[in-house]
Amino acid sequence: MTEPPPPAPAGSKPATIRVRGKLINWNDGRGFGFFAPESGGPDVFVHASAFAKEDRHIEVGLDYEFEVEFGKDGRPKAKRVTQVLTPKAGPSLVAQLLQRGPRFLVIPAFLFTILAIASIQPVSPNWFIIYGVASVACFAGYGLDKRAANQKEWRVSETILLLIGLVGGWPGGILGQEVFRHKTQKKSFRTLFWMSVAINMAAFVQINVFSAR
C-alpha cells in the first residue's frame, strides 16, 4: 500500500496548478488515496478533507479536477477536489443491477425464499419488523460512518455494522454501501459482511423450516 507523503518543511510556500486525473487508489479506513493525472507524471496524494463537502462522492475509477500543491520536497498533494461530471445517458435500472453484481440480487432472492416458505407454513410477521428495523439502523450506520470518515470524527465500528447486519440489517447494509459508496473497496470487510449475510439467511431457513416442524 502506498503511504502518504511526508509534510512539506515548515515555512515552505507551495505553488499550485489545477489538473484533471482519475482516482486509482483509495484507503477508506485511513481516508486517503492517489490520483493519476491525465497529463502523466507521478501519482498525486489526496486526503478525504480535500474533497468539497457538497461533492464527496469518492470512488476509485472516477475522474476529478483538483489543484496540485508542491512543497519544497517536490511531492504533489491534491487540494480543492471536485468530481468531473460527464454528460451521458445513464444505464437502465437492469443494467445497473447487473453491473453491481449479486449484492443487489440477494435481496429479491431472500424475499422469494420467504414467500416460498410462507406458501408451505405461516411465517411470523415479527420477522418483517426485525428485518425492517435492523435494516434502517444498518443503513443509518453506514451513512453516519461515511460522514464521520469525511469529517475525521468518531467512526462507527465495523463490528457494530457487521453485528447489525447479522441480526437482519444486511439488506439496509447493502443499500447503505451503494448509496453512500462506503465499505465497497475493503476486501476484508466485504468478506465478513457476506459471511454474516449467509449466516443470517441460513439461520432464518433453519428456524422457519426445520425447527418449525
C-alpha positions as CSV (number, residue, x, y, z in Angstrom):
1,M,0.0,0.0,0.0
2,T,1.4,3.4,-1.0
3,E,1.9,5.6,2.0
4,P,1.1,9.3,2.1
5,P,3.9,11.7,1.5
6,P,5.6,13.4,4.5
7,P,4.5,17.0,5.2
8,A,6.4,19.8,3.5
9,P,9.1,21.6,5.5
10,A,7.9,24.4,7.7
11,G,7.9,27.8,6.1
12,S,7.7,26.4,2.5
13,K,5.5,28.3,0.1
14,P,3.9,25.8,-2.3
15,A,2.9,26.5,-5.9
16,T,-0.4,25.2,-7.2
17,I,-1.8,24.2,-10.6
18,R,-5.2,22.8,-11.5
19,V,-5.3,19.5,-13.4
20,R,-7.6,16.5,-14.1
21,G,-7.0,12.9,-13.1
22,K,-8.5,9.6,-12.2
23,L,-8.7,8.2,-8.6
24,I,-6.7,5.0,-8.9
25,N,-6.4,4.1,-5.2
26,W,-8.4,4.8,-2.1
27,N,-7.9,3.7,1.5
28,D,-11.3,4.1,3.1
29,G,-10.2,3.3,6.6
30,R,-7.4,5.9,6.6
31,G,-9.2,8.4,4.4
32,F,-6.6,9.0,1.7
33,G,-5.7,7.8,-1.8
34,F,-3.9,8.7,-5.0
35,F,-4.8,10.3,-8.4
36,A,-3.2,9.5,-11.7
37,P,-3.1,12.9,-13.6
38,E,-4.3,12.8,-17.3
39,S,-1.2,14.7,-18.3
40,G,1.1,12.0,-16.8
41,G,3.7,12.3,-14.1
42,P,3.8,10.9,-10.5
43,D,0.6,9.9,-8.6
44,V,-0.9,12.7,-6.6
45,F,-1.7,12.1,-2.9
46,V,-5.2,13.2,-1.8
47,H,-6.9,13.3,1.7
48,A,-10.6,13.0,2.3
49,S,-10.7,16.6,3.6
50,A,-9.6,17.8,0.1
51,F,-13.0,16.9,-1.4
52,A,-15.7,19.6,-1.4
53,K,-18.3,19.0,1.3
54,E,-21.1,19.0,-1.3
55,D,-19.1,16.8,-3.6
56,R,-17.7,14.0,-1.5
57,H,-18.5,11.1,-3.9
58,I,-15.3,9.3,-3.5
59,E,-14.9,6.3,-5.8
60,V,-12.0,4.6,-7.5
61,G,-12.2,5.0,-11.3
62,L,-14.0,8.3,-11.3
63,D,-12.4,11.5,-12.9
64,Y,-11.8,14.6,-10.7
65,E,-10.3,18.0,-11.1
66,F,-8.0,19.3,-8.4
67,E,-5.2,21.7,-7.5
68,V,-1.8,20.2,-7.2
69,E,0.3,21.7,-4.4
70,F,4.1,21.2,-4.5
71,G,6.1,21.6,-1.3
72,K,9.8,22.1,-1.1
73,D,10.3,18.4,-1.3
74,G,8.6,18.4,-4.7
75,R,5.9,15.8,-3.6
76,P,2.5,16.6,-5.1
77,K,-0.7,16.8,-3.0
78,A,-4.3,17.4,-4.2
79,K,-6.4,20.3,-2.9
80,R,-9.9,21.5,-3.7
81,V,-11.1,18.4,-5.4
82,T,-14.3,18.3,-7.4
83,Q,-15.8,15.5,-9.4
84,V,-15.8,15.7,-13.2
85,L,-19.4,15.1,-14.4
86,T,-19.5,13.8,-17.9
87,P,-22.9,14.2,-19.6
88,K,-24.1,10.9,-20.9
89,A,-27.1,8.7,-20.9
90,G,-27.3,6.7,-17.7
91,P,-27.7,2.9,-17.8
92,S,-31.0,1.3,-17.3
93,L,-32.0,0.0,-13.9
94,V,-31.5,-3.6,-15.1
95,A,-28.0,-2.7,-16.4
96,Q,-27.1,-1.0,-13.1
97,L,-28.1,-4.1,-11.2
98,L,-26.1,-6.4,-13.5
99,Q,-23.1,-4.1,-13.1
100,R,-23.3,-4.2,-9.4
101,G,-23.4,-7.9,-9.3
102,P,-25.1,-10.3,-6.9
103,R,-25.1,-7.9,-3.9
104,F,-28.5,-6.5,-5.0
105,L,-29.9,-9.7,-6.4
106,V,-29.6,-11.3,-3.0
107,I,-32.4,-9.1,-1.6
108,P,-35.1,-10.2,-4.0
109,A,-33.7,-13.8,-3.8
110,F,-34.3,-13.7,0.0
111,L,-37.8,-12.2,-0.4
112,F,-38.6,-15.1,-2.8
113,T,-37.3,-17.5,-0.1
114,I,-39.7,-16.0,2.4
115,L,-42.6,-16.3,0.0
116,A,-41.7,-19.9,-0.7
117,I,-41.6,-20.8,3.0
118,A,-44.9,-18.9,3.6
119,S,-46.6,-21.0,0.9
120,I,-45.8,-24.1,3.0
121,Q,-46.3,-22.8,6.5
122,P,-47.0,-19.5,8.2
123,V,-44.2,-17.0,8.7
124,S,-44.4,-14.8,11.7
125,P,-44.9,-11.1,10.9
126,N,-42.4,-10.3,13.6
127,W,-39.7,-11.2,11.1
128,F,-40.6,-8.3,8.9
129,I,-40.4,-6.0,11.9
130,I,-37.0,-7.3,12.9
131,Y,-35.6,-7.1,9.4
132,G,-37.1,-3.7,8.8
133,V,-35.9,-2.0,12.0
134,A,-32.4,-3.6,11.7
135,S,-32.1,-2.6,8.0
136,V,-33.0,1.1,8.8
137,A,-30.4,1.0,11.7
138,C,-27.8,-0.5,9.4
139,F,-28.4,1.9,6.6
140,A,-28.1,4.8,9.0
141,G,-24.9,3.3,10.5
142,Y,-23.2,3.4,7.1
143,G,-24.3,6.9,6.5
144,L,-23.0,8.1,9.9
145,D,-19.7,6.3,9.4
146,K,-19.2,7.8,5.9
147,R,-19.9,11.3,7.3
148,A,-17.5,10.7,10.2
149,A,-14.8,9.4,7.8
150,N,-15.0,12.5,5.7
151,Q,-15.0,14.9,8.6
152,K,-12.4,13.0,10.7
153,E,-14.9,12.4,13.5
154,W,-15.5,9.4,15.8
155,R,-16.2,6.4,13.5
156,V,-18.9,3.7,13.8
157,S,-17.0,0.5,14.4
158,E,-17.0,-2.2,11.7
159,T,-18.0,-4.7,14.4
160,I,-21.2,-2.8,15.1
161,L,-22.1,-2.6,11.4
162,L,-21.5,-6.4,11.0
163,L,-23.5,-7.3,14.1
164,I,-26.5,-5.2,12.9
165,G,-26.3,-6.9,9.6
166,L,-26.0,-10.3,11.2
167,V,-29.3,-9.9,13.1
168,G,-31.2,-8.9,10.0
169,G,-30.0,-5.5,8.9
170,W,-27.9,-6.7,6.0
171,P,-30.5,-5.5,3.3
172,G,-30.1,-2.0,4.7
173,G,-26.3,-2.6,4.7
174,I,-26.3,-3.4,1.0
175,L,-28.3,-0.3,0.2
176,G,-26.1,1.8,2.5
177,Q,-22.9,0.6,0.9
178,E,-24.2,1.6,-2.6
179,V,-25.9,4.9,-1.7
180,F,-23.0,6.2,0.4
181,R,-20.3,4.4,-1.7
182,H,-18.9,3.2,1.6
183,K,-17.1,-0.1,2.6
184,T,-17.1,-1.2,-1.1
185,Q,-13.3,-1.4,-1.6
186,K,-12.2,-3.0,1.7
187,K,-12.0,-6.7,0.9
188,S,-11.6,-8.0,4.5
189,F,-14.8,-6.1,5.5
190,R,-16.7,-7.3,2.4
191,T,-15.8,-10.9,3.1
192,L,-17.0,-10.7,6.7
193,F,-20.2,-8.9,5.6
194,W,-21.2,-11.5,3.1
195,M,-20.4,-14.2,5.7
196,S,-22.8,-12.5,8.1
197,V,-25.5,-12.4,5.3
198,A,-25.1,-16.2,4.6
199,I,-25.3,-17.0,8.3
200,N,-28.4,-14.9,8.8
201,M,-30.2,-16.4,5.8
202,A,-29.2,-19.9,6.9
203,A,-30.5,-19.2,10.4
204,F,-33.8,-17.9,9.0
205,V,-34.3,-21.0,7.0
206,Q,-33.3,-23.3,9.9
207,I,-35.8,-21.6,12.3
208,N,-38.7,-21.3,9.9
209,V,-38.4,-24.6,8.1
210,F,-36.6,-27.3,10.1
211,S,-37.1,-26.1,13.7
212,A,-40.8,-25.3,13.0
213,R,-41.6,-29.0,12.2
